[in-house]
Amino acid sequence: MSFTGPSIGSGGRREALEFGRTHVVRPKGRHQATVVWLHGLGDNGSSWSQLLETLPLPNIKWICPTAPTRPITLFGGFPTTAWFDVGELSEDAPDDVEGLEAAAAHVANLLSIEPADIKLGIGGFSMGAAISLYSATCFIHGKYENGDLNLKAKIEKHDEVARRVASLPILLCHGKGDDVVPYKFGEKSALALSSNGFENMTFKSYNGLGHYTIPEEMEEACTWLTSKLGLDS
């Protein structure tokens, strides 16, 4: 099964997106879950695959794709790896919907070939975390089910959507010292999720943490994943 997202272009001209290399970390133990992990702006799948391979989670298969290289408006058109274009870091900045759609379709493709009895997850850092949340929203609305790219969240699907919203486990972490993506954005994201019925959402904050990760954060993420995915300890 293959899903396709929009192409990205400018001035009405659409150009095909070319995603970079996908790095896979095979489970060292029994394969119980597969998690797609998405890197941040200017990064790649390789750097995160090396970190994820060191985590004490032997039953997870990690899929670490690399975003397309594209001109970034925030950088004056300078090209770098990015899941979508960024104009400015503000709450009122317009979303690159085409970029979001293409990235979510790519994630859906990566997970579509996993065995039916394997639990699936999506995670990421910074821009990758944004795509994770967007992809989760697509899942909730049944957007990539049965190859149908049209939203199925109609009246007859309302109960199913509400159930997915209430039960979907989400871990959102943010450093209070983040000077790239302000901490208040993390707080507002957590509040928006909670107020929209995501009852299984956990928000963790870290004093002094900037725009990077630390062992304490990764340890808590490992504990959370083991619990939510029901992994063998």
Number of C-alpha atoms within 10 A of each C-alpha: 9 12 19 16 17 17 15 19 14 7 5 7 8 11 11 10 18 12 17 14 14 15 19 18 17 15 17 13 12 12 17 19 24 23 20 20 26 30 27 21 19 15 16 22 21 18 12 21 21 14 10 19 18 9 13 14 21 19 19 29 24 23 24 27 24 24 28 21 18 19 17 19 13 12 12 9 12 11 14 17 21 25 28 27 23 20 16 14 12 11 9 7 10 11 14 14 13 16 23 20 21 21 28 27 21 20 21 23 16 19 16 16 10 13 13 8 9 14 17 18 20 22 21 19 20 17 18 23 19 19 27 24 19 16 23 21 17 19 19 20 21 20 20 23 16 9 11 11 15 11 14 17 16 10 9 9 12 12 12 15 19 16 13 18 23 16 13 17 18 23 15 17 21 26 22 19 17 17 11 11 18 17 21 12 14 19 17 12 16 21 14 12 17 17 10 12 16 21 15 15 18 15 15 15 16 17 10 9 17 18 16 13 14 11 8 10 17 14 13 14 17 15 14 16 20 18 12 15 17 12 18 12 10
